[in-house]
Amino acid sequence: MTGEPILPEHLDELTAAMADLTGALETEPADGDILDAVCAEALRAIPGADMASITAIRDGEPKTAASTDERAVEIDQAQYAAGAGPCLQAAETGEIVRVPLATAGAAWPEFTGRAQELGVGSYLAAPLRVDERLSGALNLFGYGDHGFAETDSRLLQLYTTVVSFGLRTTRRYHQARQRAVELEAAMRSRAVIEQAKGILMAVHRISADDAMKRLVTESQRTNVKLRDIAARFVEDLSSTKSS
């Protein structure tokens, strides 16, 4: 990109916003809280931004997943209802869309009309593509008619690039940790089932298959999970031995 340079103070604000967002991600908030933080920090990072929202597109349907102001949601919804608007264009094309509202009426009359009714004069949207669960756009709204500057577009591009990477990394970490928890639970379940099978084999002098069949039959009869049946059996036998 060419145009006016990004000033050091702009980069300072962007850096500070990203540092705070990273700190928020490290606290492991819920998805909605994460996206709210992304919107809030975008207002710090981009000069002239007064409101922000995130459009998420799932199964071809757009929805506002986070916002800093209900008026931003209303403007988003005007675009969704019309099936056209700068946020949808940014999400579809993967390109930043920067428009002053004074010149947007011909292309997006529904969006422009609602935005002007709510006092918005400038708009900036950038594609936000994280993974199969989150793809859409980060939308910024300005009350002034400055139309945002090219510098703002470049700052927003930097911001969304880092945000996308951070969210993708955080989600992968949470997925890996969840898989580890599930694997540990599965291993514990397997261990107690094997223990119960061994006891049944020793007491009744039956094969491993027959022992497993007994546990499965009891699970089906009582409508209790197999692991819980095995754990109860082992616990009952231990209590009997200790009494």
N, C-alpha and C positions, 0 to 999 in steps of 0.2 A: 504493500500500500504506500501511496505517497500523500503529501499534505503536511499540515502543521505538525511539529514534533510533539511527542508526549513529554510534558514537563515533569521535572523531578518530584514536585509535590503531588502530581497525579499518581506517579508510581509509588510514592510513599503511602498514599491512601489505599491504593490497590494492595500493596504488601500488607498493610495493617489489617485490611478487611480479610485477606486470605489467612493471615495468622489467627485471627479470631475465629474464622470458620473452621480452620483445622482444629483449634482447641475445642470447638463445639462437637466436631465429629468424634473426637477422642473420648467424649463423655458417653458415647453410644446412645444417642437419643433415638426416639421413634422416627420413622420415615417422614411423617408430616412435620415434625419439629426440625429435621434436617433441611427440608425444602423451605420452611419458613426462614431459617437462618440464611440460606442461600439468597433469598429475596432481600432480607434486611441488610446483609453485607453488600449487596449490589448497589444499594442506595449510597453507601459510603464510597464505593469504588468508582462510581460513574458520576461526574459532575452534571448537574441539571436534572438528575433523576429524582422524582418526588414520590413515585409509587412503583411497585414491582409486582409481577406475578409470574407463575410458571404454568405453561400449558403442557399438559401431558396427554399424549395420544395413545390410547389402548384400543386394540381391535378396530382401528380406523376412526374411533370416536374421540374428539377433543374434550378435555375437562380441565378446569383450573385446579391444580393440585396444591397451590400455596399462593399467598398474596400478602401484601402489607396493608391493603386498604380494600374495603368492599367495593369501592368505585372501580377499581381495576378489574374486579371480577365481573362487574356489570358490562364493562367495555369488552372483556373477553367473550362474554356470552352473546353479545351482539354479533361478534364475528362468527361464533359457532352456529348461531341461528341462520346467518346468511350463507354460511359455508365458504366465506371468503374474508380475508383480512391479512394484515401484515404478520401477525403471529403465526397464522396457518401457512403463509408463504415461506416464512423463515423455517418452520418445521419441515415443510415439504421439500424445499430446494437446498437446505443446508447452508444458505447464505444469509448474512446479516441484512435486515431491512431497516432503513432509516428514513423517516418521513416527517415533515412538518404537516400538521393537520390542515393547513390552509390549502395545500395542493393535493390532498389525498382523496377528496370527495369523488372525483370522477372514477377512480379505481375501486374505492370501497365506501360507498355512500352510507351504508348502515353503520359501519364502524366509525366513520368520521362524524356522523350526526350524533351518535351516543357519546363519543369522546368529547366533542365540543360542548354538549349539554352539561357534562360533568367538569368542565373547566380545563380539559387537557388540550395543550397546543402542540406538543411534540411527542414523538413515539420512536422507540428503538427496540428491535427484537433480534435475538440471536438464537440460532439452533442450539439445542441442548440434548445431546445424545449420549446416554450413559450405558445402557444395556437394553435387553429385550423388555425389561420392565419399565424403563423410563426413557422416552424419546419425545421430544417436543420443542419448546422454545422458552427462553427467558425473556420476559417483556418488561420494558421500562417506559414510564409515562412521565412527561414533564409538563408543568403548568404553563411555562413560558412557550413562546412561539419560535424558539431558537432552532427547532428541528434537530437538535443534537448536532455535534460537530463530528468530523471524520475521526478526530482524536478519541471521541467517546466510543465510536464503533471499534476502534482498535483496542481500547481499554476493555470493552465488553468482550471482545474476542479472546483476549488474554484471560480474562476472568472466567469465562465459560469453559475454556480449555482446561484450566487448572481445576475448576469445579467438577467437570466431567471425570477427570482422572481421579480426583479425590473420592468422589462418590463411588466410582467403579472399584477402586481399591478397597474402600470401606466395606462395600457389599460383598466383595470376594472374601475378605477377612471374616465377616460374619457368617458367610456360607460355609467356609472351611471350619470355623469353630463349631457351627451347628452340626456339621457332619461328624466332627470328632466326638461331640457329646452323644450323638446317636450311635456311633460305633462303640463307645464305651458302654452305653446302656445295653446294646445288643450283646456285647461280650459278657456283661454281668448276667444277662438273661440266659445266655447259653451255658454259662458256668453252673448256675443253679439247676438248670434242667438236666445237665449231665450228672450233677450230684444226686438228684432225685432218681435218675435212671439207674445209677450205680447201686443205690440203696435197694431199689426194687429188684434188681438182678440178684443181689446177694441174699436178700430175704426170701424171695420166692423161687430162686434158682431158675430164672428165665433169661431169655436172650435180650440183647439191647433193643431189638425191634419190638419185642413183646412188651418191654418196660415202657417204651415210648408210646405204644398203642394204649396202654393203661392210662397214662397221663393225658393223652389226647381225648380218650373216651370220657374221663372225668371232667376235662375242660368243657367238652361239648354238653355233657349232662347238666353241669352247673352254670353254664354260660359265663365262665370265668376264664380270663386269659391263661394260656399255658404256663407262662412264667410265674404267675401268681399261684397257680395250682402247685407247681414244683416247689416254690418257696414255702408255701404253707405246709406241704408234705415234709420238707426238710426241717422246718421249724417245729412241727408237731413231734417228729421223731426225736429231735434234740431235747425237747422238753420232757418227753417220756423217759429218756435215758438219764436226765439230770435229776428226776424226781424219785 
